[in-house]
């Protein structure tokens, strides 16, 4: 495959395996017992998707640029409703941690539950 498209891997309890998807290629996915299996099979799936796209006369999408973690500072600003801010601050105080630490904990716990956490 001459194009290099970003691949996302996630665990699917419903399918009892790993799913590889290409955000730039709608509907293109592959399944595997292991992450490696899904990733290897994804290359054939992407090649077939691109071949079908070309045969149908549809334009071939450009790959999204790869993102490097160095592109992110680890900081972002978000506006939230005052009530939510107050509730989060009170919960953080009850836990004996800063609001930032508490929100980081909540985000990390949610990401881990969704299989999105990574080092």
N, C-alpha and C positions, 0 to 999 in steps of 0.2 A: 504494500500500500504506500503510495508516494506521499500522501497527506499524513500528518501526525496530529490526530485528534485526541484531546484529553479524555481519559477514561475514569469513571467513578465506580468503585466497588462497594457493595454493601451486602450484609447478611440478610437473607429472607427466610424467616421462620416458616412462612407459608409454603415456600418452595423447598425448604430444607437444604439450602445451598447458597452459594455466593452468586450475586448478579452483577455483571459488568454492564454499564450503560455509557453511552456517548452523548453528553448534553447537546452537542452540535448536530447530532444525527437522530432526529425524533423517531422513537420506536425501535431503534437499533439496540439490541441487548444480547447477552450471552449468559448462560448458567454454567456453574461448575460446582463440584463437591468441595473443592478447595479454591482459595483466591487465585492461585496459579492456574488452575484449570479454567476458571471463568475468564481470566485475563488472556490466556492463550486462545481460547475459543472466540473471544471478542474480536480478534484480528480478522478471522474468517467472516464473522458477522458483519463487520464494518466494510470489508471488501465486497460482500454480496449486496449490502445496502447501497454502496456507491455505484456498483454495476447496475442495479435496478433503477437508481436515480438517473443515471446517464441514459439507459435504454428508454426511459420514459420521457427523455428530453427535458428533464428538470435541471435547474442549475445546481452545481455541486457547491455546498456551503464551505466557506473558508473555516479552517480550524480556529478556535478561540486561542488567544495567546496563553501560553503556560504562565501560571502565577507562581512566583517565588515567595516563600514566607518572609524573605527580607524586604518585600514590598510593603509590609505591614508593621506598624509601630506597636501594636498591642493595645492601642487606646482608641476609643471612639466615644462620641458624645451623643446622648439620646434624650429626647424630651419624652416624658411620661406624665400621665395624669397625676395631679397632686395627691389624690387619695392612694394611688398605687405607691408613690414615693414614700408617703407616710407609713403605709403598711409594711413596705420592705425595710424601712429604717427601724421600725419597732421590732420586727422579726430579727434583724441583725443585732439589735441591742440585747434582746432576750438570749441570743446565741453567744453574746460576748465578743462579736467580731465587728469589723468595720462594714459599712454598707457595700463598699467595693468587694470585699472578701465574700460577703454573703451572696451578692449577685453573681460573682464568679462561680461560687459553689453551685448555685441553682442552674446556671448555664452549663457547667461541666456535667452535672448529674443528668440533665436532659440530653445532652449530646451523647453521654455514655449509654443511656437507656435506648437511644436511637441508633447505636452502633456507629456514631460519628466521631467519637473521641479518638485522637491520635496524639502521639508524643510531640 
